[in-house]
Amino acid sequence: MTTATQILCHQCSAPLPVEQGMQLIVCEYCEATNAVDKSRVVLSFAVRQTLRDDEAQAALRRWMAGNDTVKELDRKATIESLTLQLFPVWQVRADVDGAEKVVLEPAAATSIAGVKQLKIPAADLEPFDATLDDIAVEATVPYNAMQSWLQRDYQIAPAQIRETSLVHLPLFIAKYTFQGERYTAVVDAASGQVFASLFPEKWELPYVGLALVAFVLNFLIAFIPLFGYLTGGPAGFIGAMLFYLVAVVVAAIPIFAAATIISARV
C-alpha cells in the first residue's frame, strides 16, 4: 500500500484532493464525478497544529499542577526542552455489525500513553505535505502488521476495512527535571492534552495511613453506646450516646488537622 493525498481525475487527469469520508469527488476542471475506493489506498494526513511553544508549555505546567502529580511540581520542575514532532498513527474506519468503528494504532514504536484514545476530528486534517518530513517520525509499522493487530485486538477482518489513513499527530516532546530525576511528557499540539507514563506522583502512603487510623478510631467509638447499654441499661445508653457524640467531634479534630498538614506537604 502506498500513501496518497490526492487522486487523478479519470477523465482529464487533473489532481483532486481526497478528504476523509468522501466517496465521490467532482472534478473542478471537467466536472466529471470520480468514485474513490478508499479500501485500496492509504490516505496521508497531518493534524492541524493549534498550539504554539509557549501555549504547549503553559498546558504542561497546568498538568503539573493537577491532582495526580506531586505538590508544587509546576513550580519546582525545570523544563529543559520542548520539541515538536509529527507522530504517525494508523487510523482505520471499518464496518462492524453495520456501524462504523474508528480505530487508532501507533505506526511507530512509542511509549506514549493515551494515543489510542485520541479523537481526531476530520475538520482538523490536512493533506500531508513533503515539507513536513523534517519533523515527521518515520512510520515503521507496516500496513500488514496493522491489519494483524486489527484482527487480533478488535476482530476486524481486512474485508471490513472501508478507509485507512496514515495520520501524523503534532506532538510536543517535553523533557523536564525534578529533584535530580529526568522525565518526559507529551503535549498534544492540537488539543493541549498531556500524556506521561512516568512522572512524580503524589505519595499515597500518608493518605492511606490516615484513612486507616480514622477507620479504627471511629470503629472503636461506635461501641460506646453498646457498652453504655450493657452496663447501665436504657439510662446508660442515653448517657453513652451523649458521650459518643462528643467523642466523634473530638476525634474528628486531629484527623482533619492531620489531613490538612498532609495536603500541604505531599
N, C-alpha and C positions, 0 to 999 in steps of 0.2 A: 504494500500500500504506500502511495506517495501522498504528501500533504499538498493542499491547494487552498487558494483564497478566491479563485475565480474559475470560470469555465469559458469556453469559446462558443459563440452562437453557432448553431448548426447550419444556419443559412448564410450569414455574412462573415463569420469567423471573428466578430468583434469580441473583445474580452468583457465578460459580465461578472460583476462581484457576486459572491454567494454568501448569503446570510443564514444563520441558524433558523430552522423552522420553515424555510421557503422550499416549496416543492415545484413551483413554476416560476420562471424568470422571463419577463418580456424584454426583448432587446430594444434599447432606446434608439438604435440606429435604423433597423429594418422592421421593428415591431413584431418580429417572429417570437412565438412562445416556445421556450425551452424547458423541457422536463429534466429535473435533477434527480438522479438515482444516488442518494447520499449513503446508501448501504455499501457502495462500491468505491467510495472516495473518502479520504480523511481530510476534513477541513482544518485549516490552521488559523487560529485567532490569538489575540492578546487582549487581556482585560485592561480597560482604560484606567490609568493611574489617576487618582484624585488627591492624594496626599503629597505635600512637599516634605523635604527632610525635616524641617522644624516641626511640622504637624505630626509626623511619624514619631519624633522624639517626645512630643507632648503626650501622644497616645500611650507610649511606653511608660512614661512617668505616671500617668493615671493608673495604668495596670499595676505598677509597682506599689502604688498607694492603696490598692484594694485589700479585700479581707483575706485573701489566700497567702499573701506574702508577709514576710517578717516586718515588724513595725519599723517605720522610717526608712524603708528600702529606697523609696523615691528620692529622699534627701541625701542618703549616705552612699548610694551606689554611684559609681563613675562610669559613664557611657564612653567607651573607648572608640567605637566605630559604628557607623550606620551605612550599610552598603545595599544599594538597590540591585536586585536581580529579577529576571523573569523565570519563574519555575514552571516546568511543563507538567500538565496533568492530562490524562485521557478523560474526556467527557463523552459518555455514551448514552444515547437515547434509545431505549428498547421498548418493544411491545410486550408487556407482561399481563396476561389474563385480560386483554382488551384495553388496558390502560398504559399510559406512557410512564416509564420509570427512568429516572436520570441517575447515572452512577458516575462518581469521580474516583479515579485511581491515579496515584503518582506515576509519572512517566520517567522518573529518575530516582535514584536512591536518596532517601531523606529520613531524618529523624523528627521532622516537624509533625507535631501532634495537631489533629484537627483539620487537616487538609481535606479529608473525605467529607467533612460536614459543611464545607463552604457552599454557599449558594451563589451561582453566577448568573445574574440576570442577562438575558440576551441583549438588552439595550446597552450593556457595558462592554460588549465585544466589538473589537475592530480587527480587520484583516491583519495578520502578522506581516510586518514589514522587515525586509532583509537588513535595514539599518539598525534593527534591534538586536542583531546577532551578538554584538559585543557584550551585552548584559544578559543574554539568554543562556540558561543552563541547557546543555545538550540532553535531549531525550534518549535515554539508554534502555528503556523497557520496550521491547519490540511489540508490534501490533499483535502478533500471535500469542505472546506471553500474556498480554492484557486480556485477550479472548479466553485464555485458560483460567485466569482469575475470575472472569465473569461467570464461567460455567461452575467453577468450584465454590465461590463465595456467594453468588447471587442466583445460581441455577438459570442463567440466561444463555441460551444457545446462540451460535452465530446467526442462524436464520431469523432470530427475533430482533437483531440489531437494525435500527432504522437510520441512525446517524451517528457518526464518530467524529470527534473533533480533538485536535491537539491544542489545548488552551494554555497559554502562558500567563501565569499569575504574577502580578507585580508585588514583590515582597522586599521589605527592608530587613536585612540580617543585622541584628544589633548584638554587639559584643560589649559586656559590661563586667565590672569587678565589684565585689562586696566582701569586705573583711578578708582580703587576700585571695579570694576564690574567683575564678573567671566563669562567666555564664553566657549563654546565648539565648536570645529571644527573637521571635519573628513578628514583624508588624505587617499586616495586610495593607498594602498601599492603596487599595480600592475601598475597603470598608473600615479600616482602622482597628480591626480585631488583632489581639496579641496572642501568640501561641508560644508555649515554652514547656519542654519536657522536664527539665531540671531547673529549679530556682530556689532561693532562700525562703523556705516555708515557715509559717508560724510554728512554734514549739507547742505541741498539743498536750504534753505531759502535765504541765501545771493545771490546765483546764480539766483534764481527766481526774487528777488528784483531788482538786477542789470539789468536783461533782461527786466523787466517792465519799469524801468527808461529809458533804451536805446530806447525802443519802443515808449514811449510817446515823448521823446525828438526828435527823428527822424520824428515822425508823425507831430509835430509842425513845424519843419524846412521845411518839404515838402510843406507847404503852402506859403513859401516866394515867389517863382516865381509867383504863382497865385495872391498874394497880389500886387506884383510889376506890373503885367499886368493890374489889375483892377484900380490901382491908377495912372499909368503912361503910359499905352498903350504899344506898342511894345518896345519903348525905356526903359520904366520902367521895362519891362520883362527881357531885356538883363542885366540891372544893377542888378536886383533881382537874376538872375541866377548866376552871379559872386559872389554875397553876399551869395547865397545858398551853392556854392561850398566851400567857406571859412568857413561857419558855420558848414558844415558836418565834415571838418577836425578838427576844433577847438573842436567840441562836442565829436569826437572820442577819443581825447587825455585823458580826465578824465575817460572815460568809460574803455579804455584799462588799464589805471593805476589802477582803482578800481578792474578790473578783475585779474590783476597781484597780488595785495595785498590779495585778497580773496583766490586765488590759493595757495599762500604761507602760509596762516594761517589755512585754512579749511582742 
